[in-house]
Amino acid sequence: MMTKTEATKRAAALRKRMKGTGWKQRVWENLGWQYEVTNGPLSVFSVSNHGNEEFSCMLSDNVSDSTYGCILFHSVGCNKDPNKAVLAEVKGARKVANKLGEAVAFAEKVMA
């Protein structure tokens, strides 16, 4: 299990790997020390298994500076490059958003 110090170091290292500005790190204890980096609605976290560090991403409704939001989209995938994990998540969410837009447009037309 990871110590708080190790989780803090990993969070800092992950934050430095992320493209763009505004990334914040977060470390907390929940049946062991956990960490993630966040930037608005993006949350990137490690899904390490036996020393093979990979990352996953979730999209939330948090577009402000508040710490938490409601998870809107999370796929099953992960990637060794945390930036690629974000891009994959955004691509998947865009497909769902487009389909949702089509469904809403259809419903509006039917109900007009």
Phi and psi in degrees as a GROMACS rama.xvg file:
@    title "Ramachandran Plot"
@    xaxis  label "Phi"
@    yaxis  label "Psi"
@TYPE xy
-81.4685  144.432  MET-2
-85.9725  167.15  THR-3
-61.1529  -40.6606  LYS-4
-61.6831  -44.5757  THR-5
-65.4891  -41.9583  GLU-6
-62.4462  -39.7286  ALA-7
-64.8226  -42.2865  THR-8
-64.6737  -42.4458  LYS-9
-65.9261  -38.8826  ARG-10
-62.7845  -43.5725  ALA-11
-63.4923  -41.8176  ALA-12
-65.1616  -40.2161  ALA-13
-65.1142  -44.2221  LEU-14
-57.0467  -40.7701  ARG-15
-67.6425  -25.9945  LYS-16
-78.9789  -18.5991  ARG-17
-77.0739  139.738  MET-18
-77.7512  155.195  LYS-19
82.9738  -178.846  GLY-20
-114.545  165.759  THR-21
93.5561  5.56866  GLY-22
-74.1786  135.459  TRP-23
-122.525  145.111  LYS-24
-100.644  151.162  GLN-25
-139.951  135.56  ARG-26
-129.421  135.511  VAL-27
-151.806  164.103  TRP-28
-107.715  127.438  GLU-29
-155.942  92.0128  ASN-30
55.2824  42.9181  LEU-31
122.022  161.826  GLY-32
-80.0609  132.569  TRP-33
-119.949  159.336  GLN-34
-150.459  158.589  TYR-35
-158.111  166.71  GLU-36
-121.117  144.495  VAL-37
-129.82  154.622  THR-38
-154.758  99.7444  ASN-39
58.1085  -122.736  GLY-40
-81.2496  -1.30869  PRO-41
-93.3838  134.184  LEU-42
-131.545  119.169  SER-43
-115.021  131.361  VAL-44
-143.197  159.047  PHE-45
-83.3833  139.748  SER-46
-121.738  48.3511  VAL-47
-61.4332  140.184  SER-48
-132.909  115.115  ASN-49
54.7965  42.1294  HIS-50
85.7584  -6.31895  GLY-51
-92.0443  92.5762  ASN-52
-75.4459  124.309  GLU-53
-132.065  161.743  GLU-54
-126.782  151.784  PHE-55
-131.813  166.538  SER-56
-136.352  147.331  CYS-57
-126.818  148.088  MET-58
-110.543  133.083  LEU-59
-121.794  -178.656  SER-60
-88.8791  10.1536  ASP-61
-82.8089  93.3525  ASN-62
-107.111  10.522  VAL-63
-108.751  -165.568  SER-64
-90.6779  4.86442  ASP-65
-68.708  157.888  SER-66
-75.3009  -36.1653  THR-67
-122.118  155.762  TYR-68
-149.802  176.407  GLY-69
-87.187  128.946  CYS-70
-67.3989  124.637  ILE-71
-100.584  -31.9478  LEU-72
-154.39  134.483  PHE-73
-154.085  120.008  HIS-74
-92.9235  176.368  SER-75
-83.735  -18.4868  VAL-76
-69.2456  161.041  GLY-77
-146.467  166.1  CYS-78
-150.445  148.645  ASN-79
-68.6406  -25.1857  LYS-80
-99.7452  115.472  ASP-81
-62.2842  -30.4487  PRO-82
-68.9746  -36.0597  ASN-83
-68.8603  -32.5905  LYS-84
-62.1107  -41.1071  ALA-85
-64.5146  -48.2048  VAL-86
-60.8522  -39.8304  LEU-87
-64.8665  -40.5462  ALA-88
-65.4456  -42.9126  GLU-89
-63.7656  -41.9271  VAL-90
-61.481  -45.1395  LYS-91
-64.3766  -42.068  GLY-92
-65.8449  -37.1262  ALA-93
-62.1889  -41.1297  ARG-94
-61.0034  -44.6923  LYS-95
-65.7381  -42.5179  VAL-96
-61.7327  -40.9374  ALA-97
-63.6934  -44.0047  ASN-98
-64.359  -40.0712  LYS-99
-63.6368  -41.8555  LEU-100
-59.9796  -41.3051  GLY-101
-62.8958  -42.9857  GLU-102
-65.5545  -41.6427  ALA-103
-65.3599  -43.7358  VAL-104
-60.1581  -41.816  ALA-105
-61.6806  -48.3342  PHE-106
-61.6733  -40.6555  ALA-107
-63.4861  -39.122  GLU-108
-65.7487  -44.1918  LYS-109
-62.3786  -40.2656  VAL-110
-86.503  -3.6114  MET-111
